[in-house]
Amino acid sequence: MPAPIEHVDKMQDHWWWRPGWQAGRHYYACHFSVGEHAELAELARRYQESLRTFPGLDLIPSTWLHLTMQGIGFIDDLDDEQVARLQHGIRERLAGLSAPVVTFHRPVVRKEAVYLPADPPAPIATVRDAVREVLGHVLGEDDAELAPEHARSFRPHVSVAYSNTAQSAEPIAAALERVEVGPAVVKLDQVGLLEFHRDHRMYEWTRSEPVRIGQ
């Protein structure tokens, strides 16, 4: 039986400036870019259609749909040798894993976003743990220092909209619940090493290096 959907009561602005972020600064991360998965992109679109009347939500185009997995660091804090070692290490490590097969269906309204949880989460966590091992080796950071959060709090998901203001979640959740659509089952067979910014109230990558999972 699926877990109950736990919507928040109030949403807040997602676009506050987190530590280190500023206009024009680019970040490096290892995420699943998922817009090319047609069934998942269509599921996101169906829910987004029900949200177009809410000006307090920024709907995410399929180009920028992603499953946030592991932040690495700001580009101006990393040197070319570190980036090359990270790319090599991640490619080598992920080649020995199996690609996660996960299901997306009913969205959840959280404080700063509306998102589709990935079920089951464990296969994605396995990929993330492997990436974190490489980061720890190359950057010399322990698990507590690695961005974005500790493994125990990791909830793999694909956001379909970001909140850009303080607002009630109840009418948003109600609109989502009226959508009748089946689940999307997706094989996530590659991650992206992404360089992105958030200058336009969206995460937009300017560089993407695909890394295959498995042989």
N, C-alpha and C positions, 0 to 999 in steps of 0.2 A: 504494500500500500504506500503511495507517495506521501511524503511529509506534508503536513498542513502548510498553506501559504501564510507567511507572517508579514503582512504589510505594516509599515509604520503609520503613525497618525499624522505626522507633519514632515514635509520635505524642506530642505534648505538648499541654498545656492552651492552648486558643485564647483563653481569657477573661482573660488577664493584662491589667493596666491599662496600655495604651499611653500615650505622652506626651500630656498634655492631657485624657485621658479621666477622668471620675469619674461617680459615680452622679448622675443627674438632668441631666447635660449632653447637649445635642443637637448633632448634626452635620448638615451640609448637603452633599449629593453629587449627582452626575449618574450614575445607574446605570440599567440595564435591569431593570425589575420584570417578571418572566416567569411568575408564577403563573397568569396568565390564559390562557397557551398550554396548552390541555388536553393535547396530546400530550407536551409536555415535563414538565408536572406529573405525568402518569401514569408517565412514565419514571422520574422521581425517586421516586415512590411505590413502584414495583416494587423499586427498589434499597433503599429505606428499610425495606421489609418484611423484607428479609434482615438488617437491622442492628438490629432491635428488641431482640434479646437482649443487646446490648452496652450496659451502663449508662454506659460512658465516652464515649458519643456523644449529642449533642443533635441530634435529627432536626428538620429545618427544615420547618414547615408550608407548604403551597402559598402561603398569603397572603404569606409573607416570602421566597419564592424570588426571587433576583435575580442578575444578572450584574454583579459589581463592575467599574465602569469608571473613574470619576474622582471622587476626593474634592475638596471645595471648601474647607471650613473649618468651625470651630465657629460655631454661630448667634450666640453672644454676641460673636464677633470680627468679624461682618459687620454693616454698617449697611443700612437699608432701601434706600438709593439704590444701593448695590453689588448687592444681591439683584435689584432691578428691572432694572439694566443687564445683569446676567448672564442673567436670564430672556429678555430681549429679544434679546440677542446670540446666545444658544444657539438660540433658535427661528429666527432669521433665517439662521444658518449651516447648521443641519441641514436646512432646507427645500430646500437645493440639493444634497443628497446622495441616494444610493440606499440603500434599506433593506437591511441585511445579511440574507442567507439562509444559515443555518449549520446544521450537523448536530451532534447530541449523541448519544453512544452508550455507550461503556464508561467507567466511572468510574476515577478515580485516587485512591489514598490518599496524601495529603501530610501534612506535619508536624502541621498543625492542623485539617485538614478532609478530608472525602471529597468530591470534586467531579467534575463532568462537563465536560471540555474542549470548547470550541467549535471546530468545524472547518468552513471555514478561519478562522484568526484575523484575517487581513488586513482584511476588510471592517469588522470591529468596531474594529480599530486605526485605521482611517480616520475613523470617527465620533469616537473618543476624541481623535485629533489635532485635529479641528475644535473640539471642546469646550475642549481645552487652549489653543488659539489665543485663544478668547474670554476664558478665565480670565487668560491672560497680559496681554491688552489691558486688561481691567477692573481686575484686582488688581495689575498692574504687576510680576508675578513672571516670572522666566525659567524655562525648562524644568526646570532642576535643582532649583528650589524647589517646583514644583507637586506636590502629593500625588496618589496615594499612592506612586508610584514612577516611575522614569524609563521612558520609552516602550520602551526596548530590553528591559526585563525583564517587560513586560506579557504575561500569559498569560490570555486571556479564558476564563472558566469560570463554571459555576453550581454552588455548593456544595449538597450534599444533607444533610450532617451536619457538625457541629463537634465536635472532641474537647474534652472537659472535664477530662482527666487525662493523665498519662503512661501509655502503654500500648503493647503490641506491635501492629504493623500487620498482621502475617501472618495471624491468624485473620479479621480484617476483610476483607482482600483475598481470602482464600479464600471467604468467604461471598458476596462480590460476584460472584466468578467463576462461582458456581453458578447465577446468575440468567440465564435465557434470555429475552431481549427484543430487539426490533429497535430501530433508531435512530429518533430524532425529528428531523425537519427543520422548522425554524422560521424564519419571516420576522419579524425584529425591526424593526418599523416605527415604534416610538416608544421614547423614553427617559423616565425619570421624574426630575424635580428633587425629591429626597426630603429631608425633615427627619426624622432618626431618633435613637433612643437604643439603648443596649445594657444596660439595667438588669436585664433578666430572662434573661440568658444567651441572648439572641437579638437580632438587629437588627430593630427594629420601628419603622416610620415612622408619624409622627403627621400628616404632611402630604405629599401627592404631587401634583405638577403635571406632567401628561403633555405631552411635546413630540414632535410628529410628525416623522419623518424622510421627506423628500421631499414632493411636492405631493399 
